[in-house]
Amino acid sequence: MECVFGLVGNGFAVVAADTSAVHSILVHKSNEDKIMALDSHKLIAASGESGDRVQFTEYIQKNVALYQFRNGIPLTTAAAANFTRGELATALRKNPYFVNILLAGYDKETGPSLYYIDYISTLHKVDKGAFGYGSFFSLSLMDRHYHSGMSLEEAIDLVDKCILEIRSRLVMAPPNFVIKIVDKDGARHFAWRESIKDDSVVPSA
């Protein structure tokens, strides 16, 4: 029951994702971070099969870093989105990845942006987007409450509304969410929204 969503505000983009690692009917952990920093000013939030999600996002992250190392300049957010789309399209005809992606970034020239990339390599620049079962609720809430030029406080309030609706309406709702933002100061963690604590260290007997 994965949930990934994001939106663009006034000078920033915010993305949120559930933190549940699930296989079949089992929940393996509740603190899996599904939002990865591609570089200092880009975030990639992914949903899909766990192996595909981890392998593909790490592959994109390392290739974005390799481009900057070779050329001395970072990829723009649009260029990173098109590169990601191209890799998904190539894999689609060989060994496809079942991964859906929201790629958020900030560029000095164009400001914040958000790109929607699905597993069949569809690419769109959007103001708001979502993947997973939670998208049924988060998209409707964003359609109702989103407006261009939102402040950070308004955006976080809308994200919290989406999380609350997902938790109350989805039959097996993920309990925990992570929220990250990217703006002129860079990509960074903003907050966790937890209803279950998942200790990473199990006490020995």
GULUM-720968 format. One record per residue (C-alpha): residue in one letter; x, y, z. Coordinates in pm, whole numbers. Layout:
<sites>
<r->A; px->X; py->Y; pz->Z>
...
</sites>
This chain:
<sites>
<r->M; px->0; py->0; pz->0>
<r->E; px->265; py->249; pz->-105>
<r->C; px->208; py->623; pz->-104>
<r->V; px->437; py->880; pz->-266>
<r->F; px->327; py->1235; pz->-342>
<r->G; px->470; py->1582; pz->-391>
<r->L; px->399; py->1940; pz->-493>
<r->V; px->569; py->2263; pz->-597>
<r->G; px->534; py->2576; pz->-388>
<r->N; px->674; py->2928; pz->-389>
<r->G; px->1047; py->2869; pz->-425>
<r->F; px->1052; py->2507; pz->-313>
<r->A; px->927; py->2155; pz->-385>
<r->V; px->816; py->1909; pz->-119>
<r->V; px->788; py->1531; pz->-149>
<r->A; px->650; py->1279; pz->99>
<r->A; px->655; py->900; pz->103>
<r->D; px->548; py->618; pz->330>
<r->T; px->829; py->431; pz->505>
<r->S; px->693; py->75; pz->503>
<r->A; px->894; py->-208; pz->351>
<r->V; px->633; py->-469; pz->260>
<r->H; px->638; py->-807; pz->89>
<r->S; px->313; py->-994; pz->32>
<r->I; px->125; py->-982; pz->365>
<r->L; px->433; py->-905; pz->574>
<r->V; px->567; py->-568; pz->690>
<r->H; px->944; py->-601; pz->725>
<r->K; px->1015; py->-254; pz->859>
<r->S; px->845; py->80; pz->911>
<r->N; px->1138; py->320; pz->868>
<r->E; px->1245; py->264; pz->506>
<r->D; px->1340; py->597; pz->346>
<r->K; px->1205; py->596; pz->-11>
<r->I; px->1327; py->949; pz->-93>
<r->M; px->1689; py->968; pz->-208>
<r->A; px->1904; py->1276; pz->-266>
<r->L; px->2043; py->1269; pz->-620>
<r->D; px->2268; py->1565; pz->-549>
<r->S; px->2263; py->1880; pz->-338>
<r->H; px->1948; py->2018; pz->-508>
<r->K; px->1755; py->1712; pz->-630>
<r->L; px->1534; py->1450; pz->-466>
<r->I; px->1400; py->1129; pz->-616>
<r->A; px->1100; py->964; pz->-448>
<r->A; px->1016; py->617; pz->-574>
<r->S; px->754; py->349; pz->-529>
<r->G; px->739; py->-2; pz->-670>
<r->E; px->902; py->-338; pz->-618>
<r->S; px->1159; py->-302; pz->-341>
<r->G; px->1452; py->-448; pz->-533>
<r->D; px->1380; py->-247; pz->-847>
<r->R; px->1326; py->69; pz->-646>
<r->V; px->1655; py->49; pz->-456>
<r->Q; px->1866; py->-68; pz->-750>
<r->F; px->1728; py->180; pz->-1002>
<r->T; px->1738; py->487; pz->-778>
<r->E; px->2096; py->409; pz->-675>
<r->Y; px->2187; py->362; pz->-1041>
<r->I; px->2041; py->703; pz->-1129>
<r->Q; px->2210; py->867; pz->-829>
<r->K; px->2554; py->734; pz->-923>
<r->N; px->2517; py->831; pz->-1290>
<r->V; px->2410; py->1186; pz->-1198>
<r->A; px->2720; py->1207; pz->-975>
<r->L; px->2936; py->1063; pz->-1255>
<r->Y; px->2812; py->1328; pz->-1500>
<r->Q; px->2904; py->1605; pz->-1257>
<r->F; px->3244; py->1447; pz->-1190>
<r->R; px->3325; py->1418; pz->-1562>
<r->N; px->3191; py->1757; pz->-1672>
<r->G; px->3234; py->1977; pz->-1367>
<r->I; px->2871; py->2094; pz->-1370>
<r->P; px->2558; py->1926; pz->-1233>
<r->L; px->2266; py->1814; pz->-1444>
<r->T; px->1962; py->2040; pz->-1433>
<r->T; px->1646; py->1890; pz->-1287>
<r->A; px->1495; py->1864; pz->-1637>
<r->A; px->1807; py->1689; pz->-1768>
<r->A; px->1809; py->1445; pz->-1475>
<r->A; px->1440; py->1369; pz->-1534>
<r->N; px->1498; py->1306; pz->-1904>
<r->F; px->1799; py->1086; pz->-1829>
<r->T; px->1590; py->886; pz->-1582>
<r->R; px->1309; py->854; pz->-1836>
<r->G; px->1558; py->737; pz->-2100>
<r->E; px->1699; py->466; pz->-1874>
<r->L; px->1347; py->341; pz->-1792>
<r->A; px->1259; py->339; pz->-2163>
<r->T; px->1573; py->140; pz->-2248>
<r->A; px->1506; py->-111; pz->-1970>
<r->L; px->1141; py->-140; pz->-2075>
<r->R; px->1248; py->-330; pz->-2387>
<r->K; px->1496; py->-552; pz->-2206>
<r->N; px->1441; py->-610; pz->-1836>
<r->P; px->1187; py->-353; pz->-1712>
<r->Y; px->1194; py->-191; pz->-1370>
<r->F; px->861; py->-167; pz->-1190>
<r->V; px->936; py->176; pz->-1046>
<r->N; px->729; py->496; pz->-1036>
<r->I; px->918; py->817; pz->-964>
<r->L; px->863; py->1175; pz->-853>
<r->L; px->1178; py->1378; pz->-917>
<r->A; px->1196; py->1717; pz->-746>
<r->G; px->1470; py->1974; pz->-782>
<r->Y; px->1571; py->2337; pz->-768>
<r->D; px->1769; py->2522; pz->-1037>
<r->K; px->1899; py->2878; pz->-1009>
<r->E; px->1761; py->2972; pz->-1351>
<r->T; px->1417; py->2807; pz->-1337>
<r->G; px->1346; py->2759; pz->-967>
<r->P; px->1169; py->2451; pz->-824>
<r->S; px->1021; py->2178; pz->-1040>
<r->L; px->859; py->1837; pz->-1006>
<r->Y; px->862; py->1557; pz->-1266>
<r->Y; px->629; py->1258; pz->-1284>
<r->I; px->787; py->944; pz->-1433>
<r->D; px->601; py->614; pz->-1433>
<r->Y; px->722; py->258; pz->-1490>
<r->I; px->650; py->269; pz->-1864>
<r->S; px->871; py->581; pz->-1892>
<r->T; px->600; py->844; pz->-1921>
<r->L; px->745; py->1184; pz->-1828>
<r->H; px->551; py->1496; pz->-1732>
<r->K; px->645; py->1816; pz->-1555>
<r->V; px->372; py->1871; pz->-1295>
<r->D; px->280; py->2104; pz->-1009>
<r->K; px->156; py->1813; pz->-799>
<r->G; px->168; py->1437; pz->-837>
<r->A; px->124; py->1107; pz->-656>
<r->F; px->176; py->732; pz->-694>
<r->G; px->40; py->432; pz->-509>
<r->Y; px->-294; py->357; pz->-346>
<r->G; px->-260; py->673; pz->-142>
<r->S; px->-283; py->875; pz->-464>
<r->F; px->-660; py->815; pz->-471>
<r->F; px->-689; py->1039; pz->-165>
<r->S; px->-387; py->1268; pz->-193>
<r->L; px->-463; py->1371; pz->-552>
<r->S; px->-823; py->1461; pz->-468>
<r->L; px->-710; py->1666; pz->-169>
<r->M; px->-443; py->1842; pz->-373>
<r->D; px->-698; py->1915; pz->-648>
<r->R; px->-914; py->2080; pz->-383>
<r->H; px->-655; py->2269; pz->-178>
<r->Y; px->-349; py->2322; pz->-399>
<r->H; px->-282; py->2659; pz->-554>
<r->S; px->26; py->2806; pz->-721>
<r->G; px->260; py->3003; pz->-501>
<r->M; px->188; py->2811; pz->-181>
<r->S; px->400; py->2899; pz->120>
<r->L; px->597; py->2627; pz->298>
<r->E; px->351; py->2632; pz->588>
<r->E; px->55; py->2588; pz->351>
<r->A; px->231; py->2306; pz->165>
<r->I; px->319; py->2116; pz->483>
<r->D; px->-38; py->2160; pz->607>
<r->L; px->-164; py->2009; pz->280>
<r->V; px->85; py->1721; pz->308>
<r->D; px->-39; py->1655; pz->662>
<r->K; px->-400; py->1658; pz->537>
<r->C; px->-305; py->1396; pz->276>
<r->I; px->-130; py->1178; pz->535>
<r->L; px->-427; py->1201; pz->772>
<r->E; px->-670; py->1109; pz->495>
<r->I; px->-458; py->814; pz->383>
<r->R; px->-433; py->685; pz->740>
<r->S; px->-807; py->716; pz->800>
<r->R; px->-938; py->590; pz->465>
<r->L; px->-693; py->333; pz->326>
<r->V; px->-766; py->-19; pz->443>
<r->M; px->-402; py->-110; pz->517>
<r->A; px->-256; py->236; pz->550>
<r->P; px->117; py->279; pz->611>
<r->P; px->171; py->423; pz->959>
<r->N; px->481; py->636; pz->901>
<r->F; px->580; py->898; pz->644>
<r->V; px->892; py->1100; pz->569>
<r->I; px->879; py->1454; pz->427>
<r->K; px->1167; py->1621; pz->243>
<r->I; px->1200; py->1958; pz->72>
<r->V; px->1432; py->2114; pz->-186>
<r->D; px->1482; py->2486; pz->-235>
<r->K; px->1762; py->2736; pz->-301>
<r->D; px->1938; py->2613; pz->14>
<r->G; px->1943; py->2252; pz->-107>
<r->A; px->1764; py->1922; pz->-56>
<r->R; px->1705; py->1820; pz->302>
<r->H; px->1496; py->1616; pz->541>
<r->F; px->1204; py->1812; pz->686>
<r->A; px->1009; py->1582; pz->918>
<r->W; px->886; py->1233; pz->1002>
<r->R; px->520; py->1167; pz->1063>
<r->E; px->524; py->855; pz->1279>
<r->S; px->251; py->655; pz->1446>
<r->I; px->470; py->346; pz->1498>
<r->K; px->828; py->348; pz->1625>
<r->D; px->1059; py->96; pz->1458>
<r->D; px->1377; py->42; pz->1656>
<r->S; px->1668; py->-43; pz->1427>
<r->V; px->1850; py->-229; pz->1705>
<r->V; px->1686; py->-532; pz->1863>
<r->P; px->1800; py->-586; pz->2224>
<r->S; px->1991; py->-908; pz->2272>
<r->A; px->1846; py->-1170; pz->2503>
</sites>
